Amino acid sequence: MKGGSYSGLQAPVHQPPFVRGLGGGPVPPPPHPSMIDDSREPQFRVDARGLPPQFSILEDRLAAQNQDVQGLLADNQRLAATHVALKQELEVAQHELQRIMHYIDSLRAEEEIMMREMYDKSMRSEMELREVDAMRAEIQKIRADIKEFTSGRQELTSQVHLMTQDLARLTADLQQIPTLTAEIENTKQELQRARF
């Protein structure tokens, strides 16, 4: 920082002191040693500007203080500009943070929706898998029943075939009954004739 580092409004080291009870005005600094020596002389010395040494020292101090004040003003202006720039950057950063937080919230909401959909889909898939397992067990049972029915059908078919053969024999035998009856009647008649 130009002109040294100051905290608050501390006075520079070379500021003239103030004495209470004397109207609050500045008390002139003690005379310079050269002035003390000169005061013993009948005439006072002057510098190149034509001023007594006491006024010359005061003028130099005021010039140094003025330079320090100008440096502080420049530093203050730079700090004010930096403060404004930092405040603007802070507002931009806060706005960006709000936008990012809103984006994160929307992502979380979408993630929750997706997780809920995936959970529902998983539950539906599990229910469908259970239904498929039940249907598979039912199909296996139906296949076993079909196999059993097929075996029973083959057995029944074999029995029907045997019964059909028996029926055919019985039918053939029934067709021979009239002939046998006639033969029996003839045999009876022959026996009767033979008795007489």
C-alpha positions in Angstrom: 0.0 0.0 0.0 1.4 3.4 -1.0 2.5 5.6 1.9 2.8 2.7 4.4 0.2 0.5 6.1 -2.4 2.3 8.3 -5.1 0.8 10.4 -8.1 3.1 10.9 -7.2 6.8 10.9 -3.9 6.7 12.9 -1.9 9.8 12.5 1.5 9.6 10.9 4.6 9.6 13.1 5.6 13.0 12.0 2.2 14.6 12.8 2.6 17.5 15.2 1.3 16.7 18.7 -1.8 18.3 20.3 -1.9 19.5 23.9 -5.1 19.5 25.9 -6.2 22.6 27.6 -4.7 24.9 25.0 -7.6 25.3 22.7 -7.0 22.1 20.8 -4.5 23.8 18.5 -1.3 22.3 17.4 1.7 23.0 19.5 4.7 23.9 17.5 7.5 21.3 17.6 10.5 22.0 19.6 12.9 24.2 17.8 15.5 22.6 15.7 19.0 22.5 17.3 20.2 24.7 14.6 17.5 27.2 15.4 18.6 27.2 19.1 22.1 27.9 18.1 20.8 30.6 15.6 18.6 32.2 18.3 21.7 33.3 20.1 22.8 35.1 17.0 21.4 38.5 16.3 20.0 37.6 12.9 18.0 34.3 12.0 19.1 32.1 9.2 16.8 31.4 6.2 16.8 28.6 3.7 17.0 28.8 -0.1 13.3 29.7 -0.3 13.7 32.5 2.1 11.8 30.8 4.9 13.0 30.3 8.5 14.1 26.7 9.2 11.0 26.1 11.4 8.6 27.0 8.7 10.6 25.0 6.2 10.4 21.9 8.4 6.6 22.4 8.9 6.2 22.8 5.1 8.1 19.6 4.5 6.0 17.8 7.0 2.8 19.1 5.5 4.0 18.0 2.0 4.9 14.6 3.3 1.4 14.3 5.0 -0.2 15.5 1.8 1.7 12.8 -0.1 0.6 10.2 2.4 -3.0 11.4 2.2 -2.9 11.3 -1.6 -1.5 7.7 -1.4 -4.2 6.7 1.1 -6.9 8.2 -1.2 -5.6 6.3 -4.2 -5.4 3.1 -2.1 -9.0 3.8 -0.9 -10.2 4.2 -4.4 -8.5 1.0 -5.5 -10.0 -0.8 -2.5 -13.4 0.6 -3.3 -13.1 -0.6 -6.9 -11.9 -4.0 -5.7 -14.8 -4.1 -3.2 -17.3 -3.4 -6.0 -15.7 -6.0 -8.3 -15.6 -8.6 -5.5 -19.2 -7.8 -4.7 -20.2 -8.3 -8.3 -18.2 -11.5 -8.5 -19.9 -12.7 -5.3 -23.3 -12.0 -6.8 -22.4 -13.9 -10.0 -21.0 -16.7 -7.9 -24.2 -16.8 -5.7 -26.4 -16.8 -8.8 -24.3 -19.6 -10.3 -24.5 -21.5 -7.1 -28.3 -21.1 -7.0 -28.4 -22.3 -10.6 -26.2 -25.3 -9.8 -28.3 -26.1 -6.7 -31.5 -25.9 -8.8 -29.9 -28.2 -11.4 -28.8 -30.6 -8.6 -32.3 -30.6 -7.2 -33.8 -31.3 -10.6 -31.3 -34.2 -11.1 -32.2 -35.6 -7.7 -35.9 -35.4 -8.6 -35.3 -37.1 -11.9 -33.1 -39.7 -10.1 -35.9 -40.4 -7.6 -38.4 -40.7 -10.4 -36.1 -43.1 -12.3 -35.4 -45.1 -9.1 -39.2 -45.3 -8.4 -39.8 -46.4 -12.0 -37.0 -49.0 -11.8 -38.4 -50.3 -8.5 -41.9 -50.5 -9.9 -40.5 -52.2 -13.0 -38.5 -54.6 -10.8 -41.6 -55.4 -8.8 -43.6 -56.0 -12.0 -40.8 -58.2 -13.4 -40.7 -60.2 -10.2 -44.5 -60.7 -10.3 -44.3 -61.7 -13.9 -41.5 -64.1 -13.1 -43.6 -65.6 -10.4 -46.5 -65.9 -12.8 -44.2 -67.5 -15.4 -42.9 -70.0 -12.8 -46.5 -70.8 -11.8 -47.4 -71.2 -15.5 -44.4 -73.3 -16.0 -45.4 -75.6 -13.1 -48.9 -75.7 -14.5 -47.6 -76.6 -18.0 -45.4 -79.3 -16.5 -48.5 -80.6 -14.7 -50.6 -80.5 -17.8 -47.8 -82.3 -19.7 -47.8 -85.0 -17.0 -51.6 -85.3 -17.3 -51.4 -85.5 -21.1 -48.8 -88.2 -20.8 -51.0 -90.0 -18.3 -54.1 -89.6 -20.5 -52.1 -90.7 -23.6 -51.0 -93.8 -21.7 -54.6 -94.4 -20.6 -55.9 -93.8 -24.1 -53.4 -96.3 -25.5 -54.5 -98.9 -22.9 -58.2 -98.1 -23.7 -57.5 -98.4 -27.4 -55.9 -101.8 -26.8 -58.9 -102.9 -24.7 -61.3 -101.6 -27.4 -59.4 -103.5 -30.0 -59.6 -106.7 -28.0 -63.3 -106.1 -27.3 -63.9 -105.5 -31.0 -62.2 -108.8 -31.8 -64.4 -110.5 -29.2 -67.4 -108.8 -30.6 -66.5 -110.0 -34.1 -66.2 -113.6 -32.8 -69.4 -113.3 -31.0 -71.1 -111.9 -34.0 -69.8 -114.7 -36.1 -71.0 -117.2 -33.5 -74.4 -115.5 -33.4 -74.7 -115.8 -37.1 -74.1 -119.6 -36.8 -76.9 -120.0 -34.2 -79.8 -120.4 -36.7 -77.8 -123.1 -38.6 -76.9 -124.8 -35.4 -80.6 -124.5 -34.3 -81.7 -126.1 -37.5 -79.2 -128.8 -37.2 -80.3 -129.5 -33.6 -83.9 -129.6 -34.8 -83.0 -132.0 -37.5 -81.0 -134.1 -35.1 -84.0 -134.2 -32.8 -86.3 -135.2 -35.5 -84.0 -137.9 -36.7 -83.8 -139.2 -33.1 -87.5 -139.2 -32.9 -87.8 -141.1 -36.1 -85.2 -143.5 -35.0 -87.2 -144.3 -31.9 -90.3 -145.2 -33.8 
